[in-house]
Amino acid sequence: MTQEELNNIIKLHQNWINGEEDGARADLSDADLSDANLSVIYLNDANLYNTNLRNSNLRKADLSYTYLSYANLSDANLSYANLSDANLSYANLSDANLSDANLSGANLTNTNLTNTTLNWVNWHEAYGLKVYVAGLQSSRENAQLVYIPSLDIATTGCWQDTWEATKKRVASVYDEDDPIYKKYQLAFNYIEAQMKLDNL
């Protein structure tokens, strides 16, 4: 697919969103859009089933309600992208950058998140993946400690590592009498208590 063809599809899709007569919902299923520059585009509610978006730039793209099931988004830049209510079931997001992305209400059933950057993600009401979140008033207001047990990934601020590595990092950075250290312990204990209730 040429850039001109893609631009035309995006234009018609925008017209469709705006309710214009010449508009048409974008159907890019099975298309090869690898390495494409799609930053800041509006493809909300588009059909991107099984689309190859490997190494594409989707920074700040609006992909809300978009059908991305089985799409290949490995190595893609999805930072600050809006993926709210998107269907990402069985999608490949390995090695992708999802920092600051909005995944509220997204379907993450069997999504491949191997080595994905997940800092500052909005997980509110996302489903298909169990995510534990604890509020944390640390050096930043309204910070969060996030843990995904199935992946053993913990994030807080720009930090991302395993659960145990995160606990060790906090212990190495803050003195036990430091209020921030104590707040982290509260957050760790809260998430671990939630996991115990869920038999994890």
MIKOL-975922 format. One record per residue: residue number from 1; x, y, z of N, C-alpha, C in turn; residue in one letter. Coordinates in steps of 0.2 Angstrom, whole numbers, always signed. Layout:
BEGIN
{NUM {X Y Z} {X Y Z} {X Y Z} 'a'};
...
***
This chain:
BEGIN
{1 {+4 -6 +0} {+0 +0 +0} {+4 +6 +0} 'm'};
{2 {+3 +11 -5} {+7 +17 -5} {+5 +22 +0} 't'};
{3 {+9 +27 +2} {+7 +32 +7} {+1 +36 +4} 'q'};
{4 {+1 +37 -2} {-5 +41 -5} {-12 +37 -4} 'e'};
{5 {-11 +30 -5} {-17 +26 -4} {-19 +26 +4} 'e'};
{6 {-14 +26 +8} {-16 +26 +15} {-18 +32 +17} 'l'};
{7 {-16 +38 +15} {-18 +44 +17} {-25 +45 +15} 'n'};
{8 {-27 +42 +9} {-34 +43 +6} {-39 +39 +11} 'n'};
{9 {-37 +33 +13} {-41 +29 +17} {-42 +33 +24} 'i'};
{10 {-37 +36 +27} {-37 +40 +33} {-42 +46 +32} 'i'};
{11 {-41 +49 +26} {-46 +55 +25} {-53 +53 +25} 'k'};
{12 {-54 +47 +21} {-61 +45 +21} {-64 +43 +28} 'l'};
{13 {-59 +40 +32} {-61 +37 +38} {-63 +43 +43} 'h'};
{14 {-59 +49 +42} {-61 +55 +46} {-67 +58 +44} 'q'};
{15 {-69 +58 +37} {-75 +60 +35} {-81 +56 +38} 'n'};
{16 {-80 +49 +38} {-85 +44 +41} {-86 +46 +48} 'w'};
{17 {-81 +47 +52} {-82 +49 +59} {-86 +56 +60} 'i'};
{18 {-85 +60 +55} {-88 +67 +55} {-95 +66 +52} 'n'};
{19 {-97 +60 +50} {-104 +59 +47} {-105 +62 +40} 'g'};
{20 {-99 +63 +36} {-100 +66 +30} {-102 +60 +25} 'e'};
{21 {-105 +62 +19} {-108 +57 +15} {-103 +53 +11} 'e'};
{22 {-97 +56 +10} {-92 +53 +6} {-87 +49 +10} 'd'};
{23 {-89 +48 +17} {-84 +45 +22} {-85 +37 +21} 'g'};
{24 {-80 +34 +23} {-80 +27 +23} {-75 +24 +29} 'a'};
{25 {-78 +20 +33} {-74 +17 +39} {-68 +13 +36} 'r'};
{26 {-62 +15 +39} {-56 +12 +37} {-56 +4 +38} 'a'};
{27 {-54 +1 +33} {-53 -7 +34} {-46 -8 +31} 'd'};
{28 {-42 -9 +36} {-35 -10 +34} {-33 -17 +37} 'l'};
{29 {-38 -21 +37} {-36 -28 +40} {-32 -32 +35} 's'};
{30 {-27 -35 +38} {-22 -39 +34} {-17 -35 +30} 'd'};
{31 {-17 -28 +31} {-13 -24 +27} {-6 -24 +30} 'a'};
{32 {-1 -22 +26} {+6 -22 +28} {+8 -14 +29} 'd'};
{33 {+8 -12 +36} {+9 -5 +37} {+16 -5 +41} 'l'};
{34 {+20 -10 +41} {+26 -10 +45} {+30 -4 +43} 's'};
{35 {+33 -1 +48} {+38 +5 +47} {+34 +11 +45} 'd'};
{36 {+27 +11 +45} {+23 +17 +43} {+24 +23 +49} 'a'};
{37 {+23 +29 +46} {+23 +34 +51} {+15 +36 +52} 'n'};
{38 {+12 +34 +57} {+5 +35 +58} {+4 +39 +65} 'l'};
{39 {+9 +43 +66} {+8 +47 +73} {+3 +52 +72} 's'};
{40 {-1 +53 +77} {-6 +58 +78} {-12 +57 +73} 'v'};
{41 {-13 +51 +71} {-18 +50 +66} {-25 +48 +70} 'i'};
{42 {-30 +49 +67} {-37 +47 +70} {-39 +41 +66} 'y'};
{43 {-38 +35 +69} {-41 +29 +66} {-46 +25 +71} 'l'};
{44 {-49 +29 +76} {-53 +26 +80} {-59 +23 +77} 'n'};
{45 {-61 +17 +79} {-66 +13 +77} {-64 +10 +70} 'd'};
{46 {-58 +10 +68} {-56 +7 +62} {-55 -1 +62} 'a'};
{47 {-55 -4 +57} {-53 -11 +57} {-46 -13 +55} 'n'};
{48 {-42 -15 +60} {-35 -16 +59} {-34 -23 +61} 'l'};
{49 {-38 -28 +60} {-38 -35 +61} {-32 -38 +57} 'y'};
{50 {-27 -41 +61} {-22 -44 +58} {-17 -40 +54} 'n'};
{51 {-17 -33 +55} {-13 -29 +51} {-6 -29 +54} 't'};
{52 {-1 -28 +49} {+6 -28 +51} {+8 -21 +52} 'n'};
{53 {+9 -19 +59} {+11 -13 +61} {+18 -13 +64} 'l'};
{54 {+21 -18 +63} {+28 -19 +66} {+32 -13 +64} 'r'};
{55 {+35 -10 +70} {+40 -5 +70} {+37 +2 +67} 'n'};
{56 {+30 +2 +67} {+27 +8 +65} {+27 +14 +71} 's'};
{57 {+26 +20 +68} {+26 +26 +73} {+18 +28 +74} 'n'};
{58 {+16 +26 +80} {+9 +27 +81} {+8 +32 +87} 'l'};
{59 {+14 +36 +88} {+14 +40 +94} {+8 +45 +94} 'r'};
{60 {+4 +46 +99} {-1 +50 +100} {-7 +49 +95} 'k'};
{61 {-7 +43 +92} {-13 +41 +88} {-19 +39 +92} 'a'};
{62 {-25 +41 +89} {-31 +39 +92} {-34 +33 +89} 'd'};
{63 {-33 +27 +93} {-35 +21 +91} {-41 +18 +95} 'l'};
{64 {-44 +23 +98} {-50 +21 +103} {-55 +17 +99} 's'};
{65 {-58 +11 +102} {-63 +7 +99} {-60 +4 +93} 'y'};
{66 {-54 +4 +91} {-51 +1 +85} {-50 -7 +86} 't'};
{67 {-52 -10 +81} {-51 -18 +81} {-44 -20 +79} 'y'};
{68 {-40 -22 +84} {-33 -23 +83} {-32 -30 +84} 'l'};
{69 {-37 -35 +84} {-36 -41 +86} {-31 -45 +81} 's'};
{70 {-26 -48 +84} {-21 -52 +80} {-16 -47 +76} 'y'};
{71 {-16 -41 +77} {-12 -36 +74} {-5 -37 +76} 'a'};
{72 {+0 -36 +72} {+7 -36 +74} {+9 -29 +75} 'n'};
{73 {+10 -27 +82} {+12 -21 +84} {+19 -21 +87} 'l'};
{74 {+23 -26 +86} {+29 -27 +89} {+34 -22 +87} 's'};
{75 {+38 -19 +92} {+43 -14 +91} {+39 -7 +89} 'd'};
{76 {+33 -7 +89} {+29 +0 +87} {+30 +5 +93} 'a'};
{77 {+30 +11 +91} {+29 +17 +96} {+22 +19 +97} 'n'};
{78 {+19 +17 +102} {+13 +18 +104} {+12 +23 +110} 'l'};
{79 {+18 +27 +111} {+18 +31 +117} {+12 +37 +116} 's'};
{80 {+9 +38 +122} {+4 +43 +122} {-2 +41 +117} 'y'};
{81 {-3 +35 +115} {-8 +33 +110} {-14 +32 +114} 'a'};
{82 {-20 +34 +111} {-27 +32 +114} {-29 +26 +112} 'n'};
{83 {-29 +20 +116} {-31 +14 +114} {-37 +12 +119} 'l'};
{84 {-41 +17 +121} {-46 +15 +126} {-52 +11 +122} 's'};
{85 {-54 +6 +125} {-59 +2 +122} {-57 -2 +116} 'd'};
{86 {-51 -2 +114} {-48 -5 +108} {-48 -13 +109} 'a'};
{87 {-49 -17 +104} {-49 -24 +105} {-41 -26 +103} 'n'};
{88 {-37 -28 +108} {-30 -30 +107} {-30 -37 +108} 'l'};
{89 {-35 -41 +108} {-34 -48 +109} {-30 -52 +104} 's'};
{90 {-25 -56 +107} {-21 -59 +103} {-16 -55 +99} 'y'};
{91 {-16 -48 +100} {-11 -44 +96} {-4 -45 +99} 'a'};
{92 {+1 -44 +95} {+8 -44 +97} {+11 -37 +98} 'n'};
{93 {+12 -36 +105} {+15 -30 +107} {+22 -30 +110} 'l'};
{94 {+25 -36 +108} {+31 -37 +111} {+36 -32 +109} 's'};
{95 {+40 -29 +113} {+45 -24 +112} {+42 -17 +110} 'd'};
{96 {+36 -16 +111} {+33 -10 +109} {+33 -5 +115} 'a'};
{97 {+33 +1 +113} {+33 +7 +118} {+26 +9 +119} 'n'};
{98 {+23 +7 +125} {+16 +9 +127} {+16 +15 +133} 'l'};
{99 {+22 +18 +134} {+22 +23 +139} {+17 +28 +138} 's'};
{100 {+14 +30 +144} {+9 +35 +144} {+2 +34 +139} 'd'};
{101 {+2 +27 +137} {-4 +26 +133} {-10 +25 +137} 'a'};
{102 {-16 +26 +134} {-22 +25 +137} {-25 +18 +135} 'n'};
{103 {-25 +14 +140} {-28 +7 +139} {-35 +6 +143} 'l'};
{104 {-38 +11 +145} {-44 +10 +148} {-49 +7 +144} 's'};
{105 {-52 +1 +147} {-57 -2 +144} {-55 -7 +138} 'g'};
{106 {-48 -7 +137} {-46 -11 +131} {-46 -19 +133} 'a'};
{107 {-47 -23 +128} {-47 -30 +128} {-40 -32 +127} 'n'};
{108 {-37 -35 +132} {-30 -38 +132} {-30 -45 +133} 'l'};
{109 {-35 -48 +131} {-35 -56 +131} {-30 -59 +127} 't'};
{110 {-25 -63 +130} {-20 -66 +126} {-15 -61 +122} 'n'};
{111 {-15 -55 +124} {-10 -50 +121} {-3 -52 +123} 't'};
{112 {+1 -51 +118} {+8 -53 +119} {+12 -46 +121} 'n'};
{113 {+13 -46 +128} {+17 -40 +130} {+24 -41 +133} 'l'};
{114 {+27 -46 +129} {+34 -47 +131} {+39 -41 +130} 't'};
{115 {+42 -39 +135} {+47 -34 +134} {+44 -27 +132} 'n'};
{116 {+37 -26 +133} {+34 -20 +131} {+35 -15 +137} 't'};
{117 {+36 -9 +135} {+37 -3 +140} {+30 -1 +142} 't'};
{118 {+29 -1 +148} {+22 +0 +151} {+22 +5 +156} 'l'};
{119 {+27 +10 +156} {+27 +15 +161} {+21 +20 +160} 'n'};
{120 {+18 +22 +166} {+13 +27 +166} {+6 +26 +161} 'w'};
{121 {+5 +19 +160} {-1 +17 +157} {-7 +18 +161} 'v'};
{122 {-13 +20 +158} {-19 +20 +161} {-23 +14 +160} 'n'};
{123 {-23 +10 +165} {-26 +3 +165} {-33 +3 +167} 'w'};
{124 {-36 +8 +168} {-43 +8 +171} {-48 +4 +167} 'h'};
{125 {-51 -1 +170} {-56 -5 +167} {-54 -9 +161} 'e'};
{126 {-47 -10 +160} {-45 -14 +155} {-46 -21 +157} 'a'};
{127 {-47 -26 +152} {-49 -33 +154} {-45 -38 +150} 'y'};
{128 {-45 -44 +152} {-41 -49 +149} {-34 -50 +152} 'g'};
{129 {-32 -46 +156} {-26 -46 +159} {-26 -43 +167} 'l'};
{130 {-24 -47 +171} {-25 -45 +178} {-19 -40 +180} 'k'};
{131 {-21 -34 +182} {-17 -29 +184} {-18 -26 +191} 'v'};
{132 {-13 -25 +195} {-14 -23 +202} {-11 -16 +202} 'y'};
{133 {-15 -11 +205} {-13 -4 +205} {-14 -1 +212} 'v'};
{134 {-9 +2 +214} {-9 +5 +221} {-7 +13 +220} 'a'};
{135 {-11 +17 +223} {-9 +24 +223} {-3 +25 +227} 'g'};
{136 {+1 +30 +225} {+7 +31 +229} {+9 +39 +229} 'l'};
{137 {+8 +42 +235} {+10 +49 +235} {+18 +49 +237} 'q'};
{138 {+22 +48 +232} {+29 +48 +233} {+32 +55 +232} 's'};
{139 {+38 +55 +228} {+41 +61 +226} {+37 +65 +220} 's'};
{140 {+32 +61 +217} {+27 +64 +213} {+20 +63 +215} 'r'};
{141 {+16 +68 +214} {+9 +68 +217} {+5 +63 +213} 'e'};
{142 {+1 +59 +216} {-3 +54 +213} {+0 +49 +208} 'n'};
{143 {+6 +47 +211} {+10 +42 +207} {+6 +35 +208} 'a'};
{144 {+9 +30 +205} {+6 +23 +205} {+11 +18 +205} 'q'};
{145 {+10 +13 +209} {+14 +7 +208} {+9 +1 +205} 'l'};
{146 {+12 -1 +199} {+8 -6 +195} {+11 -13 +195} 'v'};
{147 {+7 -18 +196} {+10 -25 +195} {+6 -29 +191} 'y'};
{148 {+9 -33 +186} {+6 -38 +182} {+9 -45 +183} 'i'};
{149 {+5 -49 +188} {+8 -55 +190} {+10 -60 +184} 'p'};
{150 {+6 -60 +179} {+7 -65 +174} {+13 -64 +170} 's'};
{151 {+16 -57 +170} {+22 -55 +167} {+27 -54 +171} 'l'};
{152 {+26 -54 +178} {+30 -52 +183} {+34 -45 +181} 'd'};
{153 {+29 -40 +180} {+32 -34 +178} {+29 -29 +183} 'i'};
{154 {+33 -25 +186} {+31 -19 +190} {+33 -13 +188} 'a'};
{155 {+29 -8 +188} {+31 -1 +185} {+29 +4 +191} 't'};
{156 {+33 +9 +191} {+32 +15 +195} {+36 +21 +193} 't'};
{157 {+33 +26 +190} {+36 +31 +187} {+40 +28 +181} 'g'};
{158 {+46 +30 +180} {+50 +28 +174} {+53 +21 +175} 'c'};
{159 {+52 +18 +181} {+55 +12 +183} {+51 +6 +180} 'w'};
{160 {+54 +1 +177} {+50 -6 +176} {+55 -11 +176} 'q'};
{161 {+53 -16 +181} {+57 -22 +182} {+52 -27 +185} 'd'};
{162 {+55 -33 +188} {+51 -38 +191} {+49 -35 +198} 't'};
{163 {+44 -39 +201} {+42 -37 +208} {+48 -37 +213} 'w'};
{164 {+51 -42 +213} {+57 -42 +218} {+62 -37 +217} 'e'};
{165 {+64 -36 +211} {+69 -31 +209} {+66 -24 +211} 'a'};
{166 {+60 -23 +210} {+57 -16 +212} {+57 -15 +219} 't'};
{167 {+56 -20 +223} {+56 -20 +231} {+64 -18 +233} 'k'};
{168 {+68 -22 +229} {+75 -21 +231} {+78 -14 +229} 'k'};
{169 {+75 -11 +224} {+77 -5 +221} {+75 +1 +226} 'r'};
{170 {+69 +0 +229} {+66 +5 +234} {+70 +4 +240} 'v'};
{171 {+72 -2 +242} {+76 -2 +248} {+83 +1 +247} 'a'};
{172 {+86 +1 +241} {+92 +3 +240} {+92 +11 +239} 's'};
{173 {+87 +14 +237} {+86 +21 +236} {+84 +25 +242} 'v'};
{174 {+80 +22 +246} {+77 +26 +252} {+79 +23 +259} 'y'};
{175 {+80 +27 +263} {+82 +24 +270} {+75 +22 +273} 'd'};
{176 {+75 +17 +278} {+69 +14 +281} {+65 +20 +284} 'e'};
{177 {+68 +25 +287} {+65 +30 +290} {+62 +36 +286} 'd'};
{178 {+63 +35 +279} {+61 +40 +274} {+53 +39 +273} 'd'};
{179 {+49 +44 +274} {+42 +43 +272} {+40 +40 +266} 'p'};
{180 {+44 +41 +261} {+43 +38 +254} {+44 +31 +254} 'i'};
{181 {+49 +29 +258} {+50 +22 +259} {+44 +18 +262} 'y'};
{182 {+42 +21 +267} {+36 +19 +271} {+30 +19 +266} 'k'};
{183 {+29 +24 +262} {+23 +24 +257} {+24 +18 +252} 'k'};
{184 {+30 +17 +250} {+31 +11 +245} {+29 +4 +249} 'y'};
{185 {+31 +4 +255} {+29 -2 +259} {+22 -3 +259} 'q'};
{186 {+18 +2 +260} {+11 +2 +261} {+8 -1 +254} 'l'};
{187 {+11 +2 +248} {+9 +0 +242} {+10 -7 +240} 'a'};
{188 {+16 -9 +242} {+18 -16 +241} {+14 -21 +245} 'f'};
{189 {+12 -19 +251} {+8 -23 +255} {+1 -24 +253} 'n'};
{190 {-1 -18 +250} {-8 -18 +248} {-9 -22 +242} 'y'};
{191 {-4 -22 +237} {-5 -26 +231} {-4 -34 +233} 'i'};
{192 {+1 -35 +237} {+2 -42 +239} {-4 -45 +243} 'e'};
{193 {-8 -41 +247} {-14 -43 +250} {-19 -44 +245} 'a'};
{194 {-20 -40 +240} {-25 -41 +235} {-23 -47 +231} 'q'};
{195 {-17 -49 +230} {-15 -55 +226} {-17 -61 +230} 'm'};
{196 {-16 -60 +237} {-17 -66 +241} {-25 -68 +241} 'k'};
{197 {-29 -62 +241} {-36 -63 +241} {-38 -67 +234} 'l'};
{198 {-34 -65 +229} {-36 -69 +223} {-32 -75 +221} 'd'};
{199 {-29 -78 +227} {-25 -84 +227} {-19 -84 +222} 'n'};
{200 {-16 -78 +221} {-10 -78 +217} {-4 -78 +221} 'l'};
***
